[in-house]
Amino acid sequence: MTVHDLDDAFAEEIWDRRLWCRENCEHEFTVESIWDHAEGRDTGRCFLFADQIEAALFRLTWVSG
């Protein structure tokens, strides 16, 4: 999922995932930008979790395949 693939829908998708984290995570989480330094552009987000179980639930909820 990248800003270039989704355009305006990207912000809504990220917001939905952040909201899910706030509502479902008791431990800390953070969201980092992923950069393609060769092309000099933002290519997505990486969600990082302090708790493995919360990370697994996030993955089951949001990551396909």
CHARMM-style PDB file with segment names, atoms N, HN, CA, C and O in Angstrom:
ATOM      1  N   MET     1       0.849  -1.172   0.000  1.00  0.00      PROA
ATOM      2  CA  MET     1       0.000   0.000   0.000  1.00  0.00      PROA
ATOM      3  C   MET     1       0.896   1.237   0.000  1.00  0.00      PROA
ATOM      4  O   MET     1       1.651   1.465   0.945  1.00  0.00      PROA
ATOM      5  N   THR     2       0.808   2.008  -1.033  1.00  0.00      PROA
ATOM      6  HN  THR     2       0.194   1.823  -1.801  1.00  0.00      PROA
ATOM      7  CA  THR     2       1.618   3.223  -1.101  1.00  0.00      PROA
ATOM      8  C   THR     2       0.748   4.419  -1.461  1.00  0.00      PROA
ATOM      9  O   THR     2      -0.341   4.276  -2.016  1.00  0.00      PROA
ATOM     10  N   VAL     3       1.250   5.577  -1.137  1.00  0.00      PROA
ATOM     11  HN  VAL     3       2.135   5.693  -0.686  1.00  0.00      PROA
ATOM     12  CA  VAL     3       0.554   6.814  -1.479  1.00  0.00      PROA
ATOM     13  C   VAL     3       0.425   6.936  -2.995  1.00  0.00      PROA
ATOM     14  O   VAL     3      -0.538   7.522  -3.489  1.00  0.00      PROA
ATOM     15  N   HSD     4       1.375   6.395  -3.723  1.00  0.00      PROA
ATOM     16  HN  HSD     4       2.157   5.919  -3.321  1.00  0.00      PROA
ATOM     17  CA  HSD     4       1.347   6.479  -5.181  1.00  0.00      PROA
ATOM     18  C   HSD     4       0.314   5.542  -5.783  1.00  0.00      PROA
ATOM     19  O   HSD     4      -0.233   5.829  -6.848  1.00  0.00      PROA
ATOM     20  N   ASP     5       0.038   4.418  -5.114  1.00  0.00      PROA
ATOM     21  HN  ASP     5       0.482   4.185  -4.249  1.00  0.00      PROA
ATOM     22  CA  ASP     5      -0.968   3.480  -5.600  1.00  0.00      PROA
ATOM     23  C   ASP     5      -2.391   3.946  -5.283  1.00  0.00      PROA
ATOM     24  O   ASP     5      -3.310   3.751  -6.078  1.00  0.00      PROA
ATOM     25  N   LEU     6      -2.558   4.563  -4.110  1.00  0.00      PROA
ATOM     26  HN  LEU     6      -1.811   4.722  -3.464  1.00  0.00      PROA
ATOM     27  CA  LEU     6      -3.909   4.878  -3.629  1.00  0.00      PROA
ATOM     28  C   LEU     6      -4.294   6.350  -3.716  1.00  0.00      PROA
ATOM     29  O   LEU     6      -5.464   6.685  -3.532  1.00  0.00      PROA
ATOM     30  N   ASP     7      -3.351   7.227  -3.989  1.00  0.00      PROA
ATOM     31  HN  ASP     7      -2.400   6.955  -4.138  1.00  0.00      PROA
ATOM     32  CA  ASP     7      -3.601   8.669  -4.051  1.00  0.00      PROA
ATOM     33  C   ASP     7      -4.301   9.143  -2.777  1.00  0.00      PROA
ATOM     34  O   ASP     7      -3.779   8.951  -1.679  1.00  0.00      PROA
ATOM     35  N   ASP     8      -5.470   9.757  -2.912  1.00  0.00      PROA
ATOM     36  HN  ASP     8      -5.894   9.914  -3.804  1.00  0.00      PROA
ATOM     37  CA  ASP     8      -6.186  10.327  -1.761  1.00  0.00      PROA
ATOM     38  C   ASP     8      -6.683   9.262  -0.788  1.00  0.00      PROA
ATOM     39  O   ASP     8      -6.832   9.542   0.401  1.00  0.00      PROA
ATOM     40  N   ALA     9      -6.938   8.064  -1.260  1.00  0.00      PROA
ATOM     41  HN  ALA     9      -6.817   7.836  -2.226  1.00  0.00      PROA
ATOM     42  CA  ALA     9      -7.425   6.989  -0.398  1.00  0.00      PROA
ATOM     43  C   ALA     9      -6.358   6.531   0.598  1.00  0.00      PROA
ATOM     44  O   ALA     9      -6.683   5.901   1.605  1.00  0.00      PROA
ATOM     45  N   PHE    10      -5.087   6.841   0.326  1.00  0.00      PROA
ATOM     46  HN  PHE    10      -4.822   7.353  -0.492  1.00  0.00      PROA
ATOM     47  CA  PHE    10      -3.997   6.429   1.197  1.00  0.00      PROA
ATOM     48  C   PHE    10      -4.186   6.972   2.608  1.00  0.00      PROA
ATOM     49  O   PHE    10      -4.044   6.230   3.580  1.00  0.00      PROA
ATOM     50  N   ALA    11      -4.506   8.259   2.731  1.00  0.00      PROA
ATOM     51  HN  ALA    11      -4.621   8.862   1.941  1.00  0.00      PROA
ATOM     52  CA  ALA    11      -4.674   8.880   4.053  1.00  0.00      PROA
ATOM     53  C   ALA    11      -5.784   8.191   4.838  1.00  0.00      PROA
ATOM     54  O   ALA    11      -5.642   7.964   6.039  1.00  0.00      PROA
ATOM     55  N   GLU    12      -6.877   7.860   4.178  1.00  0.00      PROA
ATOM     56  HN  GLU    12      -6.993   8.045   3.202  1.00  0.00      PROA
ATOM     57  CA  GLU    12      -7.987   7.185   4.858  1.00  0.00      PROA
ATOM     58  C   GLU    12      -7.589   5.777   5.301  1.00  0.00      PROA
ATOM     59  O   GLU    12      -7.937   5.351   6.402  1.00  0.00      PROA
ATOM     60  N   GLU    13      -6.869   5.060   4.454  1.00  0.00      PROA
ATOM     61  HN  GLU    13      -6.586   5.406   3.560  1.00  0.00      PROA
ATOM     62  CA  GLU    13      -6.419   3.717   4.808  1.00  0.00      PROA
ATOM     63  C   GLU    13      -5.484   3.748   6.019  1.00  0.00      PROA
ATOM     64  O   GLU    13      -5.612   2.925   6.925  1.00  0.00      PROA
ATOM     65  N   ILE    14      -4.556   4.688   6.035  1.00  0.00      PROA
ATOM     66  HN  ILE    14      -4.453   5.357   5.299  1.00  0.00      PROA
ATOM     67  CA  ILE    14      -3.632   4.811   7.171  1.00  0.00      PROA
ATOM     68  C   ILE    14      -4.408   5.202   8.424  1.00  0.00      PROA
ATOM     69  O   ILE    14      -4.163   4.657   9.500  1.00  0.00      PROA
ATOM     70  N   TRP    15      -5.334   6.137   8.293  1.00  0.00      PROA
ATOM     71  HN  TRP    15      -5.533   6.580   7.419  1.00  0.00      PROA
ATOM     72  CA  TRP    15      -6.151   6.561   9.436  1.00  0.00      PROA
ATOM     73  C   TRP    15      -6.904   5.371  10.031  1.00  0.00      PROA
ATOM     74  O   TRP    15      -6.945   5.206  11.250  1.00  0.00      PROA
ATOM     75  N   ASP    16      -7.498   4.542   9.171  1.00  0.00      PROA
ATOM     76  HN  ASP    16      -7.464   4.676   8.180  1.00  0.00      PROA
ATOM     77  CA  ASP    16      -8.241   3.368   9.649  1.00  0.00      PROA
ATOM     78  C   ASP    16      -7.340   2.425  10.430  1.00  0.00      PROA
ATOM     79  O   ASP    16      -7.753   1.879  11.453  1.00  0.00      PROA
ATOM     80  N   ARG    17      -6.130   2.229   9.965  1.00  0.00      PROA
ATOM     81  HN  ARG    17      -5.795   2.673   9.134  1.00  0.00      PROA
ATOM     82  CA  ARG    17      -5.198   1.334  10.645  1.00  0.00      PROA
ATOM     83  C   ARG    17      -4.721   1.922  11.975  1.00  0.00      PROA
ATOM     84  O   ARG    17      -4.608   1.203  12.967  1.00  0.00      PROA
ATOM     85  N   ARG    18      -4.445   3.216  11.996  1.00  0.00      PROA
ATOM     86  HN  ARG    18      -4.537   3.801  11.190  1.00  0.00      PROA
ATOM     87  CA  ARG    18      -4.052   3.870  13.250  1.00  0.00      PROA
ATOM     88  C   ARG    18      -5.185   3.808  14.274  1.00  0.00      PROA
ATOM     89  O   ARG    18      -4.948   3.556  15.456  1.00  0.00      PROA
ATOM     90  N   LEU    19      -6.400   4.036  13.821  1.00  0.00      PROA
ATOM     91  HN  LEU    19      -6.592   4.241  12.861  1.00  0.00      PROA
ATOM     92  CA  LEU    19      -7.558   3.969  14.713  1.00  0.00      PROA
ATOM     93  C   LEU    19      -7.704   2.558  15.269  1.00  0.00      PROA
ATOM     94  O   LEU    19      -7.962   2.387  16.461  1.00  0.00      PROA
ATOM     95  N   TRP    20      -7.542   1.555  14.426  1.00  0.00      PROA
ATOM     96  HN  TRP    20      -7.332   1.695  13.458  1.00  0.00      PROA
ATOM     97  CA  TRP    20      -7.592   0.175  14.894  1.00  0.00      PROA
ATOM     98  C   TRP    20      -6.556  -0.037  15.996  1.00  0.00      PROA
ATOM     99  O   TRP    20      -6.858  -0.644  17.024  1.00  0.00      PROA
ATOM    100  N   CYS    21      -5.344   0.457  15.787  1.00  0.00      PROA
ATOM    101  HN  CYS    21      -5.098   0.949  14.952  1.00  0.00      PROA
ATOM    102  CA  CYS    21      -4.283   0.297  16.787  1.00  0.00      PROA
ATOM    103  C   CYS    21      -4.660   0.970  18.107  1.00  0.00      PROA
ATOM    104  O   CYS    21      -4.471   0.391  19.177  1.00  0.00      PROA
ATOM    105  N   ARG    22      -5.189   2.186  18.033  1.00  0.00      PROA
ATOM    106  HN  ARG    22      -5.342   2.657  17.164  1.00  0.00      PROA
ATOM    107  CA  ARG    22      -5.579   2.897  19.260  1.00  0.00      PROA
ATOM    108  C   ARG    22      -6.673   2.153  20.017  1.00  0.00      PROA
ATOM    109  O   ARG    22      -6.687   2.145  21.247  1.00  0.00      PROA
ATOM    110  N   GLU    23      -7.571   1.538  19.293  1.00  0.00      PROA
ATOM    111  HN  GLU    23      -7.559   1.544  18.294  1.00  0.00      PROA
ATOM    112  CA  GLU    23      -8.696   0.848  19.924  1.00  0.00      PROA
ATOM    113  C   GLU    23      -8.348  -0.568  20.392  1.00  0.00      PROA
ATOM    114  O   GLU    23      -9.002  -1.091  21.295  1.00  0.00      PROA
ATOM    115  N   ASN    24      -7.340  -1.192  19.800  1.00  0.00      PROA
ATOM    116  HN  ASN    24      -6.809  -0.768  19.067  1.00  0.00      PROA
ATOM    117  CA  ASN    24      -7.071  -2.603  20.065  1.00  0.00      PROA
ATOM    118  C   ASN    24      -5.732  -2.913  20.720  1.00  0.00      PROA
ATOM    119  O   ASN    24      -5.497  -4.054  21.118  1.00  0.00      PROA
ATOM    120  N   CYS    25      -4.860  -1.935  20.839  1.00  0.00      PROA
ATOM    121  HN  CYS    25      -5.051  -1.008  20.515  1.00  0.00      PROA
ATOM    122  CA  CYS    25      -3.529  -2.187  21.393  1.00  0.00      PROA
ATOM    123  C   CYS    25      -3.393  -1.591  22.793  1.00  0.00      PROA
ATOM    124  O   CYS    25      -3.673  -0.413  23.012  1.00  0.00      PROA
ATOM    125  N   GLU    26      -2.964  -2.415  23.717  1.00  0.00      PROA
ATOM    126  HN  GLU    26      -2.736  -3.372  23.539  1.00  0.00      PROA
ATOM    127  CA  GLU    26      -2.690  -1.941  25.074  1.00  0.00      PROA
ATOM    128  C   GLU    26      -1.245  -1.471  25.192  1.00  0.00      PROA
ATOM    129  O   GLU    26      -0.916  -0.663  26.061  1.00  0.00      PROA
ATOM    130  N   HSD    27      -0.393  -1.978  24.322  1.00  0.00      PROA
ATOM    131  HN  HSD    27      -0.661  -2.634  23.616  1.00  0.00      PROA
ATOM    132  CA  HSD    27       1.030  -1.650  24.352  1.00  0.00      PROA
ATOM    133  C   HSD    27       1.341  -0.591  23.292  1.00  0.00      PROA
ATOM    134  O   HSD    27       0.485  -0.225  22.487  1.00  0.00      PROA
ATOM    135  N   GLU    28       2.565  -0.118  23.311  1.00  0.00      PROA
ATOM    136  HN  GLU    28       3.260  -0.415  23.965  1.00  0.00      PROA
ATOM    137  CA  GLU    28       2.967   0.926  22.371  1.00  0.00      PROA
ATOM    138  C   GLU    28       3.058   0.389  20.946  1.00  0.00      PROA
ATOM    139  O   GLU    28       3.342  -0.785  20.711  1.00  0.00      PROA
ATOM    140  N   PHE    29       2.804   1.295  20.010  1.00  0.00      PROA
ATOM    141  HN  PHE    29       2.573   2.249  20.201  1.00  0.00      PROA
ATOM    142  CA  PHE    29       3.006   1.020  18.596  1.00  0.00      PROA
ATOM    143  C   PHE    29       3.482   2.315  17.952  1.00  0.00      PROA
ATOM    144  O   PHE    29       3.275   3.403  18.489  1.00  0.00      PROA
ATOM    145  N   THR    30       4.109   2.182  16.818  1.00  0.00      PROA
ATOM    146  HN  THR    30       4.276   1.298  16.382  1.00  0.00      PROA
ATOM    147  CA  THR    30       4.539   3.361  16.077  1.00  0.00      PROA
ATOM    148  C   THR    30       4.386   3.090  14.586  1.00  0.00      PROA
ATOM    149  O   THR    30       4.325   1.941  14.148  1.00  0.00      PROA
ATOM    150  N   VAL    31       4.326   4.161  13.827  1.00  0.00      PROA
ATOM    151  HN  VAL    31       4.376   5.094  14.183  1.00  0.00      PROA
ATOM    152  CA  VAL    31       4.200   4.055  12.382  1.00  0.00      PROA
ATOM    153  C   VAL    31       5.358   4.831  11.766  1.00  0.00      PROA
ATOM    154  O   VAL    31       5.552   6.014  12.048  1.00  0.00      PROA
ATOM    155  N   GLU    32       6.118   4.151  10.925  1.00  0.00      PROA
ATOM    156  HN  GLU    32       5.961   3.191  10.696  1.00  0.00      PROA
ATOM    157  CA  GLU    32       7.269   4.782  10.281  1.00  0.00      PROA
ATOM    158  C   GLU    32       7.060   4.842   8.772  1.00  0.00      PROA
ATOM    159  O   GLU    32       6.454   3.950   8.179  1.00  0.00      PROA
ATOM    160  N   SER    33       7.565   5.897   8.170  1.00  0.00      PROA
ATOM    161  HN  SER    33       8.058   6.622   8.652  1.00  0.00      PROA
ATOM    162  CA  SER    33       7.549   6.007   6.711  1.00  0.00      PROA
ATOM    163  C   SER    33       8.576   5.062   6.116  1.00  0.00      PROA
ATOM    164  O   SER    33       9.629   4.810   6.702  1.00  0.00      PROA
ATOM    165  N   ILE    34       8.253   4.552   4.958  1.00  0.00      PROA
ATOM    166  HN  ILE    34       7.398   4.756   4.482  1.00  0.00      PROA
ATOM    167  CA  ILE    34       9.185   3.723   4.199  1.00  0.00      PROA
ATOM    168  C   ILE    34       9.582   4.529   2.966  1.00  0.00      PROA
ATOM    169  O   ILE    34       8.729   4.969   2.194  1.00  0.00      PROA
ATOM    170  N   TRP    35      10.868   4.713   2.797  1.00  0.00      PROA
ATOM    171  HN  TRP    35      11.560   4.357   3.424  1.00  0.00      PROA
ATOM    172  CA  TRP    35      11.369   5.531   1.688  1.00  0.00      PROA
ATOM    173  C   TRP    35      12.124   4.696   0.673  1.00  0.00      PROA
ATOM    174  O   TRP    35      12.890   3.802   1.033  1.00  0.00      PROA
ATOM    175  N   ASP    36      11.904   4.991  -0.580  1.00  0.00      PROA
ATOM    176  HN  ASP    36      11.282   5.718  -0.872  1.00  0.00      PROA
ATOM    177  CA  ASP    36      12.721   4.462  -1.662  1.00  0.00      PROA
ATOM    178  C   ASP    36      13.755   5.549  -1.944  1.00  0.00      PROA
ATOM    179  O   ASP    36      13.480   6.520  -2.649  1.00  0.00      PROA
ATOM    180  N   HSD    37      14.938   5.371  -1.386  1.00  0.00      PROA
ATOM    181  HN  HSD    37      15.161   4.582  -0.813  1.00  0.00      PROA
ATOM    182  CA  HSD    37      15.968   6.409  -1.500  1.00  0.00      PROA
ATOM    183  C   HSD    37      16.464   6.565  -2.936  1.00  0.00      PROA
ATOM    184  O   HSD    37      16.879   7.652  -3.336  1.00  0.00      PROA
ATOM    185  N   ALA    38      16.423   5.497  -3.698  1.00  0.00      PROA
ATOM    186  HN  ALA    38      16.085   4.614  -3.373  1.00  0.00      PROA
ATOM    187  CA  ALA    38      16.863   5.581  -5.092  1.00  0.00      PROA
ATOM    188  C   ALA    38      15.951   6.499  -5.904  1.00  0.00      PROA
ATOM    189  O   ALA    38      16.414   7.254  -6.759  1.00  0.00      PROA
ATOM    190  N   GLU    39      14.649   6.424  -5.623  1.00  0.00      PROA
ATOM    191  HN  GLU    39      14.273   5.811  -4.928  1.00  0.00      PROA
ATOM    192  CA  GLU    39      13.692   7.262  -6.343  1.00  0.00      PROA
ATOM    193  C   GLU    39      13.335   8.526  -5.569  1.00  0.00      PROA
ATOM    194  O   GLU    39      12.676   9.420  -6.100  1.00  0.00      PROA
ATOM    195  N   GLY    40      13.776   8.598  -4.304  1.00  0.00      PROA
ATOM    196  HN  GLY    40      14.312   7.872  -3.873  1.00  0.00      PROA
ATOM    197  CA  GLY    40      13.522   9.784  -3.497  1.00  0.00      PROA
ATOM    198  C   GLY    40      12.062  10.021  -3.182  1.00  0.00      PROA
ATOM    199  O   GLY    40      11.588  11.157  -3.205  1.00  0.00      PROA
ATOM    200  N   ARG    41      11.343   8.940  -2.886  1.00  0.00      PROA
ATOM    201  HN  ARG    41      11.728   8.017  -2.868  1.00  0.00      PROA
ATOM    202  CA  ARG    41       9.918   9.118  -2.573  1.00  0.00      PROA
ATOM    203  C   ARG    41       9.458   8.183  -1.466  1.00  0.00      PROA
ATOM    204  O   ARG    41      10.035   7.123  -1.223  1.00  0.00      PROA
ATOM    205  N   ASP    42       8.402   8.622  -0.814  1.00  0.00      PROA
ATOM    206  HN  ASP    42       7.934   9.483  -1.012  1.00  0.00      PROA
ATOM    207  CA  ASP    42       7.726   7.866   0.228  1.00  0.00      PROA
ATOM    208  C   ASP    42       6.945   6.744  -0.448  1.00  0.00      PROA
ATOM    209  O   ASP    42       6.150   6.998  -1.354  1.00  0.00      PROA
ATOM    210  N   THR    43       7.166   5.512  -0.014  1.00  0.00      PROA
ATOM    211  HN  THR    43       7.812   5.306   0.722  1.00  0.00      PROA
ATOM    212  CA  THR    43       6.492   4.392  -0.665  1.00  0.00      PROA
ATOM    213  C   THR    43       5.492   3.663   0.224  1.00  0.00      PROA
ATOM    214  O   THR    43       4.826   2.736  -0.238  1.00  0.00      PROA
ATOM    215  N   GLY    44       5.373   4.058   1.478  1.00  0.00      PROA
ATOM    216  HN  GLY    44       5.913   4.811   1.853  1.00  0.00      PROA
ATOM    217  CA  GLY    44       4.399   3.386   2.332  1.00  0.00      PROA
ATOM    218  C   GLY    44       4.643   3.621   3.808  1.00  0.00      PROA
ATOM    219  O   GLY    44       5.344   4.558   4.190  1.00  0.00      PROA
ATOM    220  N   ARG    45       4.063   2.771   4.634  1.00  0.00      PROA
ATOM    221  HN  ARG    45       3.493   2.010   4.324  1.00  0.00      PROA
ATOM    222  CA  ARG    45       4.200   2.868   6.087  1.00  0.00      PROA
ATOM    223  C   ARG    45       4.503   1.494   6.662  1.00  0.00      PROA
ATOM    224  O   ARG    45       4.069   0.469   6.134  1.00  0.00      PROA
ATOM    225  N   CYS    46       5.251   1.494   7.747  1.00  0.00      PROA
ATOM    226  HN  CYS    46       5.604   2.326   8.176  1.00  0.00      PROA
ATOM    227  CA  CYS    46       5.570   0.283   8.484  1.00  0.00      PROA
ATOM    228  C   CYS    46       5.032   0.456   9.907  1.00  0.00      PROA
ATOM    229  O   CYS    46       5.418   1.388  10.611  1.00  0.00      PROA
ATOM    230  N   PHE    47       4.150  -0.437  10.319  1.00  0.00      PROA
ATOM    231  HN  PHE    47       3.836  -1.194   9.747  1.00  0.00      PROA
ATOM    232  CA  PHE    47       3.598  -0.405  11.665  1.00  0.00      PROA
ATOM    233  C   PHE    47       4.449  -1.315  12.542  1.00  0.00      PROA
ATOM    234  O   PHE    47       4.671  -2.480  12.212  1.00  0.00      PROA
ATOM    235  N   LEU    48       4.921  -0.778  13.654  1.00  0.00      PROA
ATOM    236  HN  LEU    48       4.741   0.168  13.922  1.00  0.00      PROA
ATOM    237  CA  LEU    48       5.777  -1.514  14.581  1.00  0.00      PROA
ATOM    238  C   LEU    48       5.080  -1.612  15.930  1.00  0.00      PROA
ATOM    239  O   LEU    48       4.521  -0.628  16.415  1.00  0.00      PROA
ATOM    240  N   PHE    49       5.111  -2.787  16.533  1.00  0.00      PROA
ATOM    241  HN  PHE    49       5.565  -3.586  16.139  1.00  0.00      PROA
ATOM    242  CA  PHE    49       4.381  -3.047  17.772  1.00  0.00      PROA
ATOM    243  C   PHE    49       5.308  -3.535  18.873  1.00  0.00      PROA
ATOM    244  O   PHE    49       6.252  -4.283  18.618  1.00  0.00      PROA
ATOM    245  N   ALA    50       5.031  -3.105  20.100  1.00  0.00      PROA
ATOM    246  HN  ALA    50       4.264  -2.497  20.307  1.00  0.00      PROA
ATOM    247  CA  ALA    50       5.794  -3.569  21.256  1.00  0.00      PROA
ATOM    248  C   ALA    50       5.367  -4.976  21.671  1.00  0.00      PROA
ATOM    249  O   ALA    50       6.120  -5.687  22.336  1.00  0.00      PROA
ATOM    250  N   ASP    51       4.167  -5.370  21.279  1.00  0.00      PROA
ATOM    251  HN  ASP    51       3.556  -4.792  20.739  1.00  0.00      PROA
ATOM    252  CA  ASP    51       3.614  -6.658  21.683  1.00  0.00      PROA
ATOM    253  C   ASP    51       3.413  -7.547  20.453  1.00  0.00      PROA
ATOM    254  O   ASP    51       2.789  -7.129  19.478  1.00  0.00      PROA
ATOM    255  N   GLN    52       3.938  -8.759  20.500  1.00  0.00      PROA
ATOM    256  HN  GLN    52       4.445  -9.099  21.293  1.00  0.00      PROA
ATOM    257  CA  GLN    52       3.844  -9.685  19.371  1.00  0.00      PROA
ATOM    258  C   GLN    52       2.412 -10.095  19.050  1.00  0.00      PROA
ATOM    259  O   GLN    52       2.056 -10.253  17.882  1.00  0.00      PROA
ATOM    260  N   ILE    53       1.608 -10.265  20.062  1.00  0.00      PROA
ATOM    261  HN  ILE    53       1.898 -10.137  21.011  1.00  0.00      PROA
ATOM    262  CA  ILE    53       0.218 -10.681  19.834  1.00  0.00      PROA
ATOM    263  C   ILE    53      -0.556  -9.575  19.128  1.00  0.00      PROA
ATOM    264  O   ILE    53      -1.317  -9.842  18.197  1.00  0.00      PROA
ATOM    265  N   GLU    54      -0.363  -8.335  19.567  1.00  0.00      PROA
ATOM    266  HN  GLU    54       0.255  -8.119  20.323  1.00  0.00      PROA
ATOM    267  CA  GLU    54      -1.029  -7.217  18.898  1.00  0.00      PROA
ATOM    268  C   GLU    54      -0.552  -7.084  17.453  1.00  0.00      PROA
ATOM    269  O   GLU    54      -1.341  -6.772  16.561  1.00  0.00      PROA
ATOM    270  N   ALA    55       0.732  -7.320  17.225  1.00  0.00      PROA
ATOM    271  HN  ALA    55       1.373  -7.574  17.950  1.00  0.00      PROA
ATOM    272  CA  ALA    55       1.268  -7.282  15.863  1.00  0.00      PROA
ATOM    273  C   ALA    55       0.614  -8.365  15.003  1.00  0.00      PROA
ATOM    274  O   ALA    55       0.265  -8.118  13.849  1.00  0.00      PROA
ATOM    275  N   ALA    56       0.452  -9.559  15.564  1.00  0.00      PROA
ATOM    276  HN  ALA    56       0.736  -9.760  16.502  1.00  0.00      PROA
ATOM    277  CA  ALA    56      -0.169 -10.660  14.835  1.00  0.00      PROA
ATOM    278  C   ALA    56      -1.637 -10.356  14.521  1.00  0.00      PROA
ATOM    279  O   ALA    56      -2.105 -10.640  13.419  1.00  0.00      PROA
ATOM    280  N   LEU    57      -2.362  -9.780  15.482  1.00  0.00      PROA
ATOM    281  HN  LEU    57      -1.982  -9.550  16.377  1.00  0.00      PROA
ATOM    282  CA  LEU    57      -3.764  -9.416  15.240  1.00  0.00      PROA
ATOM    283  C   LEU    57      -3.884  -8.347  14.162  1.00  0.00      PROA
ATOM    284  O   LEU    57      -4.790  -8.395  13.330  1.00  0.00      PROA
ATOM    285  N   PHE    58      -2.971  -7.384  14.180  1.00  0.00      PROA
ATOM    286  HN  PHE    58      -2.235  -7.345  14.856  1.00  0.00      PROA
ATOM    287  CA  PHE    58      -2.948  -6.352  13.144  1.00  0.00      PROA
ATOM    288  C   PHE    58      -2.746  -7.005  11.780  1.00  0.00      PROA
ATOM    289  O   PHE    58      -3.451  -6.705  10.818  1.00  0.00      PROA
ATOM    290  N   ARG    59      -1.781  -7.891  11.722  1.00  0.00      PROA
ATOM    291  HN  ARG    59      -1.208  -8.135  12.504  1.00  0.00      PROA
ATOM    292  CA  ARG    59      -1.480  -8.559  10.454  1.00  0.00      PROA
ATOM    293  C   ARG    59      -2.683  -9.366   9.948  1.00  0.00      PROA
ATOM    294  O   ARG    59      -3.002  -9.336   8.759  1.00  0.00      PROA
ATOM    295  N   LEU    60      -3.333 -10.073  10.840  1.00  0.00      PROA
ATOM    296  HN  LEU    60      -3.074 -10.098  11.806  1.00  0.00      PROA
ATOM    297  CA  LEU    60      -4.513 -10.848  10.459  1.00  0.00      PROA
ATOM    298  C   LEU    60      -5.658  -9.940   9.983  1.00  0.00      PROA
ATOM    299  O   LEU    60      -6.423 -10.302   9.089  1.00  0.00      PROA
ATOM    300  N   THR    61      -5.757  -8.765  10.594  1.00  0.00      PROA
ATOM    301  HN  THR    61      -5.135  -8.471  11.320  1.00  0.00      PROA
ATOM    302  CA  THR    61      -6.834  -7.837  10.257  1.00  0.00      PROA
ATOM    303  C   THR    61      -6.576  -7.091   8.956  1.00  0.00      PROA
ATOM    304  O   THR    61      -7.500  -6.901   8.165  1.00  0.00      PROA
ATOM    305  N   TRP    62      -5.344  -6.666   8.720  1.00  0.00      PROA
ATOM    306  HN  TRP    62      -4.593  -6.820   9.362  1.00  0.00      PROA
ATOM    307  CA  TRP    62      -5.071  -5.724   7.643  1.00  0.00      PROA
ATOM    308  C   TRP    62      -4.211  -6.237   6.494  1.00  0.00      PROA
ATOM    309  O   TRP    62      -4.274  -5.678   5.399  1.00  0.00      PROA
ATOM    310  N   VAL    63      -3.426  -7.262   6.700  1.00  0.00      PROA
ATOM    311  HN  VAL    63      -3.375  -7.716   7.590  1.00  0.00      PROA
ATOM    312  CA  VAL    63      -2.478  -7.665   5.665  1.00  0.00      PROA
ATOM    313  C   VAL    63      -3.032  -8.871   4.914  1.00  0.00      PROA
ATOM    314  O   VAL    63      -3.312  -9.916   5.500  1.00  0.00      PROA
ATOM    315  N   SER    64      -3.179  -8.702   3.625  1.00  0.00      PROA
ATOM    316  HN  SER    64      -2.951  -7.852   3.149  1.00  0.00      PROA
ATOM    317  CA  SER    64      -3.698  -9.822   2.814  1.00  0.00      PROA
ATOM    318  C   SER    64      -2.554 -10.669   2.291  1.00  0.00      PROA
ATOM    319  O   SER    64      -1.430 -10.201   2.115  1.00  0.00      PROA
ATOM    320  N   GLY    65      -2.871 -11.904   2.054  1.00  0.00      PROA
ATOM    321  HN  GLY    65      -3.785 -12.285   2.197  1.00  0.00      PROA
ATOM    322  CA  GLY    65      -1.915 -12.819   1.444  1.00  0.00      PROA
ATOM    323  C   GLY    65      -0.934 -13.265   2.398  1.00  0.00      PROA
ATOM    324  OT1 GLY    65      -0.046 -14.045   2.052  1.00  0.00      PROA
TER     325      GLY     65
END
